[in-house]
Amino acid sequence: MKKIGIIYGPLKGDTEKVAFKIASEMGKENVELLPVKETTEEDIKRLDKIIFGVATIGKDTWDSDHKNTDWDDFLPKLRKMDLTGKTVAMFGLGDNITYATLFVDALGVLGKEVMKIGAKLVGHVSTEGYEFKDSKAIIDGKFIGLPVNEDYESHLTDERVKNWVAKLRPEFGLYQ
Ligand SMILES: Cc1cc2nc3c(=O)[nH]c(=O)nc-3n(C[C@H](O)[C@H](O)[C@H](O)COP(=O)(O)O)c2cc1C
């Protein structure tokens, strides 16, 4: 079986921690962990199944003057790629208290870009159990990917990851 690529950034914080948790839950032998700042177009071409992980750091998430998420360099390159035929899921780190009106916005921004370039986006999540005022990550009443809140709801992360991965298994060709 071809490996599932977990492409994530930034490194060394909550996003990386959650990327590792998802990898463990999927089975490390099934997964390849790739920091987004090391990811090339060749990687994207050879991976049919991809999980993108991103943290929302305000508008700076995409601003090339602020190199703090690693996505700012990759997104312009990704926009020029073709993800037709690929299955993609996404997770996003955010904080629902300090940024209640911008909760996990980067997940929505990235998700829309990924859909534009032809990917089949899976792993949508109900808003039930999340408290927030507004989020760009909601499409048709659901989060476009998995929101994870290590700032205020870290006690829920393991369960959220477990439930999400269970739903992704058939989409990603993983059988228990
Ligand atoms: C400067 C700054 C801006 C942030 N802006 C947002 C935001 O707009 N929306 C949100 O949901 N979280 C926001 N957050 C919270 C982060 O997404 C959250 O702390 C995340 O866990 C950080 O992940 P990391 O440790 O991988 O960097 C912000 C955090 C910082 C430090």
The ligand as a Gaussian input file, in Angstrom:
#p B3LYP/6-31G(d) Opt

LIG

0 1
 C        0.081000      35.510000      17.027000
 C       -0.947000      34.430000      17.110000
 C       -2.098000      34.542000      16.354000
 C       -3.088000      33.541000      16.408000
 N       -4.221000      33.671000      15.663000
 C       -5.184000      32.712000      15.731000
 C       -6.384000      32.841000      14.959000
 O       -6.581000      33.797000      14.197000
 N       -7.311000      31.844000      15.066000
 C       -7.142000      30.749000      15.890000
 O       -8.004000      29.888000      15.936000
 N       -5.992000      30.627000      16.626000
 C       -5.028000      31.563000      16.565000
 N       -3.877000      31.410000      17.306000
 C       -3.708000      30.220000      18.182000
 C       -2.808000      29.153000      17.562000
 O       -3.346000      28.653000      16.362000
 C       -2.649000      27.987000      18.551000
 O       -1.996000      28.440000      19.718000
 C       -1.904000      26.788000      17.972000
 O       -2.017000      25.710000      18.888000
 C       -0.436000      27.074000      17.680000
 O        0.121000      25.957000      17.040000
 P        1.727000      25.744000      16.966000
 O        2.181000      25.477000      18.398000
 O        1.956000      24.579000      16.075000
 O        2.292000      27.031000      16.426000
 C       -2.896000      32.397000      17.255000
 C       -1.712000      32.290000      18.003000
 C       -0.750000      33.291000      17.940000
 C        0.499000      33.136000      18.767000

